[in-house]
Amino acid sequence: MITLFESDTHRNLMFNGFSSGGMIQANQHLIISNGEGMILDPGGHKIHTKLFAELSSIFNISKLKYLFFSHQDPDIVAATNAWLMMTDADAFLPAIWTRFVAHFGVDEMAAKRVTSIPDEGLTITLGGTDLKVIPAHYLHSSGNFQVYDPVSKILYTGDLGASPAAEYAAVEDFDAHVQYMEGFHKRYMPSTKAVKMWVNMVRGLSPDIIAPQHGAVFNTKALADRFVDWADSLTVGADALGDAYIVPN
């Protein structure tokens, strides 16, 4: 467990050691505000068992109020039913993916506790803090959201900023870190236009920390700004394909 921010009434915690075997490395994030908690992108079944035990040891699980799912990937939503059945938390999920997540075995009664996030996003009030759920469509999912916490000034960016192969939890040397991001972003982010739109939006927020779902966090204002500038320089997805559509011999 890593503490990204802490005050008398507010904590932002990151868990990054639960992935194993052939699983892609993934971070799980917990925001606690005035005793109420929200988990961001809690992961699949193997991670659920470990994360639930860890949370129960540091936090009153009955105070877990919300689950947030940025998009539909299994490393985010596969254990949805377990979280809904074992806690009283309500879930938030992009509207276009609600019917797909049902294929992960979400119980019919538990499904009633899932709120669909409209394309324009919304505000979630956690312990008196208004968390901003902001659109990040096509970064990488066609229905995708990020969370901005105005107390800690942390922007949780999901797959944007991911560096799954990085063997450290926080970036220190940005230039040396680019090698762990570049290939992932060019392949997994489908839209250069979407990246540019994100950059324009996030420069207005001016976060102090950028915390992706995979790999290392940008835990200073200077590093967060460097990442935004780097993202602005990217050409990704279909724009970077070249002559990829060739019938094989």
C-alpha positions in Angstrom: 0.0 0.0 0.0 1.2 3.5 -0.9 -0.2 6.7 0.4 -0.5 9.3 -2.3 -2.1 12.0 -0.1 -3.2 12.2 3.5 -4.8 14.9 5.7 -7.0 14.7 8.9 -10.1 13.9 6.9 -8.9 12.6 3.5 -6.6 9.8 2.3 -5.7 8.5 -1.2 -4.2 5.0 -1.2 -2.7 2.9 -4.0 -2.3 -0.9 -4.0 0.0 -2.2 -6.7 1.3 -5.7 -5.6 -1.6 -8.0 -6.3 -1.1 -8.9 -9.9 0.6 -12.2 -10.6 1.5 -14.8 -13.3 0.5 -13.7 -16.8 -1.8 -10.9 -15.5 -1.0 -7.4 -16.7 0.2 -5.3 -13.7 -2.6 -3.2 -12.3 -3.0 -0.6 -9.6 -6.1 -0.3 -7.4 -6.9 3.0 -5.9 -8.9 3.9 -2.7 -10.2 7.3 -1.8 -11.4 7.9 1.7 -13.1 11.1 2.6 -14.5 11.7 6.1 -14.6 8.0 6.7 -16.4 7.0 3.5 -14.5 5.0 0.8 -14.6 4.5 -3.0 -12.5 1.9 -4.8 -11.4 2.7 -8.4 -11.0 -0.1 -10.9 -10.9 -2.9 -8.3 -9.8 -5.7 -10.8 -10.5 -9.4 -11.3 -11.2 -12.3 -9.1 -7.7 -13.2 -8.0 -7.1 -9.6 -7.0 -10.4 -9.3 -5.3 -9.5 -11.8 -2.6 -6.2 -10.1 -1.8 -7.6 -6.5 -2.0 -10.7 -7.3 0.1 -8.5 -8.7 2.9 -6.1 -5.7 2.7 -8.9 -3.2 2.8 -10.6 -5.0 5.7 -7.4 -4.6 7.8 -7.1 -0.8 7.3 -10.6 0.4 6.7 -14.1 -0.3 8.0 -15.5 -2.2 4.9 -19.0 -1.2 5.9 -18.0 2.4 5.0 -17.2 1.4 1.5 -19.8 3.5 -0.3 -18.9 3.3 -4.0 -17.1 1.3 -6.7 -15.9 3.1 -9.8 -15.3 1.3 -13.1 -13.6 3.4 -15.7 -14.4 1.1 -18.5 -15.2 -2.6 -19.4 -11.9 -4.4 -19.4 -11.7 -7.6 -17.3 -8.7 -6.2 -15.2 -11.3 -3.7 -14.0 -14.7 -5.3 -13.8 -14.3 -9.1 -13.7 -15.0 -9.2 -9.9 -17.9 -6.8 -10.0 -20.4 -9.3 -8.7 -18.2 -10.3 -5.7 -17.8 -6.7 -4.7 -21.5 -6.0 -4.9 -22.4 -9.2 -3.0 -19.8 -8.8 -0.3 -20.3 -5.1 0.4 -23.1 -2.5 0.4 -21.3 -0.3 -2.1 -23.0 1.1 -5.1 -21.2 1.0 -8.5 -20.7 3.5 -11.3 -20.0 2.3 -14.8 -20.0 3.9 -18.3 -23.5 3.7 -19.7 -22.5 1.9 -22.9 -20.9 -1.0 -21.0 -23.6 -1.7 -18.5 -25.2 -4.6 -20.4 -21.8 -6.1 -21.3 -20.7 -6.3 -17.6 -23.7 -8.5 -16.9 -21.8 -11.2 -18.7 -19.4 -11.4 -15.8 -22.2 -12.9 -13.7 -23.6 -9.9 -12.0 -26.5 -11.0 -9.9 -29.9 -9.5 -11.0 -30.5 -7.9 -7.6 -26.9 -6.5 -7.4 -27.3 -5.0 -10.9 -29.8 -2.6 -9.5 -27.0 -1.0 -7.5 -25.1 -0.1 -10.7 -25.5 3.5 -11.9 -24.8 4.2 -15.6 -22.5 7.2 -16.2 -23.8 9.4 -19.0 -21.3 10.3 -21.7 -20.9 13.8 -20.3 -19.8 12.5 -16.8 -21.1 13.4 -13.4 -20.2 14.3 -9.8 -20.0 11.7 -7.0 -20.2 13.1 -3.5 -18.0 11.0 -1.1 -17.9 12.1 2.5 -18.7 15.7 1.5 -16.1 15.8 -1.3 -17.4 16.3 -4.8 -15.4 13.9 -7.0 -15.5 14.8 -10.7 -16.1 11.9 -13.1 -14.8 13.4 -16.4 -15.1 12.0 -19.9 -12.1 10.3 -21.4 -13.7 8.5 -24.3 -11.4 6.5 -26.6 -8.6 6.7 -24.0 -8.6 3.8 -24.6 -12.2 2.5 -24.4 -15.0 4.1 -26.5 -16.8 4.6 -23.2 -14.2 5.7 -20.7 -14.1 8.0 -17.6 -11.5 9.3 -15.2 -11.9 10.7 -11.7 -10.5 14.0 -10.4 -10.3 14.5 -6.6 -10.2 18.2 -5.9 -9.0 17.8 -2.3 -5.8 15.8 -3.1 -5.7 17.3 -6.7 -5.1 13.7 -8.0 -6.3 12.8 -11.4 -7.0 9.1 -11.8 -6.4 8.4 -15.5 -7.0 4.7 -16.0 -5.0 3.4 -19.0 -3.8 6.8 -20.0 -0.3 7.2 -18.6 0.1 3.4 -18.1 3.5 1.9 -17.9 2.9 -1.8 -17.1 6.5 -2.9 -17.4 7.9 -0.2 -15.1 9.4 -1.8 -12.0 8.9 1.1 -9.7 5.8 2.7 -8.2 6.6 6.4 -8.8 8.3 8.2 -11.7 11.6 9.9 -10.9 13.2 10.5 -14.3 10.5 11.3 -16.9 12.8 11.0 -19.9 13.9 7.5 -18.8 10.3 6.5 -18.1 9.0 7.3 -21.6 10.3 3.9 -22.9 7.7 2.2 -20.7 4.8 4.2 -22.0 5.4 4.9 -25.7 4.6 1.6 -27.3 1.6 1.0 -25.0 0.0 4.4 -25.9 0.6 4.1 -29.6 -1.0 0.7 -29.7 -3.8 1.0 -27.1 -4.9 4.6 -27.6 -7.0 4.7 -30.8 -7.5 8.4 -31.3 -5.0 11.2 -31.5 -7.9 13.7 -31.5 -9.1 12.3 -28.2 -5.7 12.7 -26.6 -5.6 16.3 -27.7 -9.1 16.9 -26.3 -7.9 15.4 -23.0 -4.9 17.6 -22.9 -7.0 20.7 -23.3 -9.4 19.6 -20.5 -6.7 18.5 -18.1 -4.6 21.7 -18.4 -7.6 23.5 -17.0 -7.7 21.1 -14.0 -3.9 21.4 -13.4 -3.6 18.2 -11.3 -0.7 17.8 -8.8 -0.6 14.1 -9.3 -1.5 11.8 -12.2 -2.3 8.2 -11.1 -2.8 5.6 -13.9 -4.2 2.2 -13.4 -1.0 0.5 -14.6 2.6 1.2 -13.6 4.1 4.2 -12.0 2.4 7.4 -10.8 3.5 11.0 -11.6 3.5 12.2 -8.0 4.7 15.8 -8.4 3.2 18.7 -10.2 6.3 19.0 -12.4 6.0 15.3 -13.5 2.2 15.6 -14.0 2.8 18.6 -16.2 5.5 16.7 -18.1 3.2 13.9 -18.8 0.4 16.2 -20.1 3.0 17.9 -22.5 4.2 14.5 -23.6 0.7 13.3 -24.3 0.1 16.4 -26.4 3.0 15.3 -28.7 1.7 11.8 -29.4 0.4 10.3 -32.6 -1.5 7.2 -31.7 -3.8 4.4 -32.9 -5.1 4.5 -36.5 -3.0 7.6 -37.1 0.2 5.6 -36.3 -0.7 2.3 -38.2 1.2 2.8 -41.4 0.6 -0.1 -43.8 -0.7 -2.5 -41.2 -3.6 -3.8 -43.2 -1.9 -6.3 -45.5 -3.3 -9.7 -46.3 -0.7 -12.3 -45.0 0.8 -14.8 -47.5 
